[in-house]
Amino acid sequence: MHASAEQEFNNFVKARLPALSRTAYLLTSDAHLAEDLVQTALLATARHWRRIQNNPEAYARKVLYNENISWWRRRQLQEVPLEDRTTWCDPHVELRLTLESALKQLTHKQRTIVVLRYFEDLTEAQTAHVLGISVGTVKSVTRQAFAKLRHCAPELKELLQVGDIL
Amino acid sequence: VTELLKRTLREVADEAPVSYVPSDLWAQGQRSRTRRRVAGVSAMVGALALVAGALAVGSQLNAELTPATAPSAAGSGKLSVPRQLYAPPEWMFATAEKGQYPPSATADFELGPVAAVFDRAGPGGAPVAVSATDGGYHLLALPVSSEAVRRQATGGEQWLALSPDGAQLAFAVEPSKVTPTGVIGFVDFLTGDTRLVPTQRSGTAPATLAWSPNARWLFYVGSSRQLSAGPRTGSVWGLIDTKSLTVVQEMRADPRVTPELPIAVTNDGAPVFGSANMVDGTGKRRLGYWLPSLRSVGSTGPMVALAGRAELRDTPRLWRPGKAPALARVDELRLDFQGGWTSDPLGWVPPTAAQSASAVYLLAEKAGDQEKTVVLLGGDRFQNYTRVVDVEPAIANLSVATNLLSAETSAQTVAEPDWPTPPTAGPTAGPTVGPTAGYLWYLLAGILVVASALVVVLRRRISGRVPVEALSERGPSTQLG
C-alpha cells in the first residue's frame, strides 16, 4: 500500500509539475522562488497524501496560493522598484513586456488574485473560497491591482478600464 | 481586454522553467509527517505535565495555606461533624510577639458552615474552627486582641458559642483599658463578616454564652466589675437579638445567680438559669423540679427544657418540661461509662415525626484518663446512648454545631489531619527538598517539553528561512518532471 501510494504521488508530480510551475512563476515572477514554492506545495501534498489523494491538485494549488501570500507576510518584503519608473515603463517596449513588468509591481496578494481570476479562470466566488477571503475582498483587491497597473503602465490605460475588466 | 490580459499571462507562464523536485520528495514528506506527529504528541504530553504540575503546585500551596483537612470528611458534600476532633499541635499557636496571632491563623472567616469551635488547652491564643464541609482545621484571628482571647480561653467559662447550625460564632471579651465595656463578638462563617456588640453597662464582663436553638437569641451572663479590675460586684445578664445584633435587655441578676451557672434561652428569647431551683432570668420564678446535682440547662426550642448535669456514675438526670424527671441508672448504660465520668449538655434534638421523644447531646469527660467524647442520649428515659464524636483531651471550651451532629457519624472514622511541618527543623535534620519544590520540578519539565516541541514545529519559521531548504539543495537525484 505504501509503495503504491508513493507511485501514485510520483505519477501526479510528473503529470502536474509543469502546470504547477507555470502558476508558481506567475505568482512569484521569479524562477527560484517559484521552484521553492512548488517544492513546498508538493512536500505538503506528500505529507497529507492519504487524506487528499482523491483531489491532490486542488490541495497543491491551495498550498501554492496560500504559501505565496504567507511568505510575503512572513518576510515582510518591501516592494521596491529596481529601476526608475520611467526606465522600466518604457513606452516603446512591446505591450506584453510592459504588462509583464507592470505585473511585477503588484503585491503578492494582488498578483495571486489576478492570476487566479485571469490565468486560472476562477470566478470571484471560487477565488475567495480558495484563498479563504470574502468576495468583497477579491473585488477590492482586483480593483487596486488594476489601478496600480494603470499607474505603472499608462499605455495600457485604455485596455484596463475597470468597468470592462470587473 | 481580459483576453489580452489572459493571453499575456499565458505567454509569461509559458516562459516559466519547470521546477526541479528531488526524487525522494515522497520520503521527505513522510519524514516530515512523522516529525510533526512526534512534535504534536510531545506538545500534548508537555501540556499535560504542565497542567498537572500547575494543579499539583496549586493544591500544595492551598494545603500549605490551610492548616489541615480531615481526609474522610473531605469531598463528602454533606455537612457533618467529624467522628474525631483533634487538637492542633502546640507549635501552631506560637507567636512572634506578645499580643499577635499565630502566623497560621486566618482572618478570612468565609469558611462555610463550621462543625465545632474550641480552644487548645495550654497555649491557646487563637480558637480553632473545624469546617463542616471538608473537615479542615482553621486557627481564627478574631478581630480582638490575641491576649484578650488568651485570657478568655483560660478563664474556664464557655466564652465560645457556635450557633446550632454552625453558621455563626459568638465570643465574649472582657472590658479592658481600651474598651470600658465588654464585647460580644459575632463571626458569620457564611459571609466572613464580623461584628462587635458592646454590652450596655460599663464594666460588664460577659463570661458565658448560649444560643437559642433557632439561633435568633444569644444569652450571656457575666460579672459587673470596676474598670480598675477590682473585685466582682455582682452578676449581669443580657440578651442579644442576633437579627439586628443589638442588646435588647441587660440587667443585674439575682444575687443567687452567678456567672458560673449554666444558662439557656428558648426560641422566644426566654432566658433560664440552671440552678437547683431552676429559676428564670429574674431569678425569682421557679420553673421546674428541684434537682440536687443540677448544673446545666438546655432548650429544645419552643419550650423551656432543662438538663441536669450529673456525674454519670451516680445518676444522670434529664428533664423535659411537663414531665417528671427521667432517670436512668448507669447500669442501664454502656459499661465503658462506669466510673469517673462527668457530662455537660451540648445541645438538644427536638422531637421529630420519627421519634416522639427528644434527645440530648452530652460532652462526657473522664477526669482520670483525660478522655472526652460526645454522646447522644435518646429514648423515652434517655436510656439509649450513642458515642458520636471522640474529642482529644487537649481540646477545651468545645462548642459543637448540634444541628449537624448525627448518630450516623458513629460509623465513620477520621484519621488525624496531616498537620503542616513545623517551620524549624530538628538539629539532626539536614536540608531537604520540600514537596512544593518537587512539584516545581515537574512544572519545569513540562515547560521544557512544551518549549522543545514548539521549537521543533516552528524551527523554520523562527529561523526566517525559506521552508524546505533541504529541497533546494540540488543533489544527485534525478528530476521527476
Interface residues (C-beta under 8 A of the other chain):
Chain A: E6 F9 N10 V13 K14 L17 P18 L20 S21 R22 T23 A24 Y25 L26 A31 A34 E35 D36 V38 Q39 T40 L42 L43 A44 T45 A46 R47 H48 W49 E67 W71 R74 R75 L95 R96 L99 E100 L103 V114 V115 Y118 F119 D121 L159 L160 Q161 D164 I165
Chain B: V1 T2 L4 L5 K6 T8 L9 R10 E11 V12 A13 D14 E15 A16 P17 V18 S19 Y20 V21 L25 W26 Q28 G29 Q30 S32 R33 R36 R461 G464 V466 P467 V468 L471 S472 L480 G481
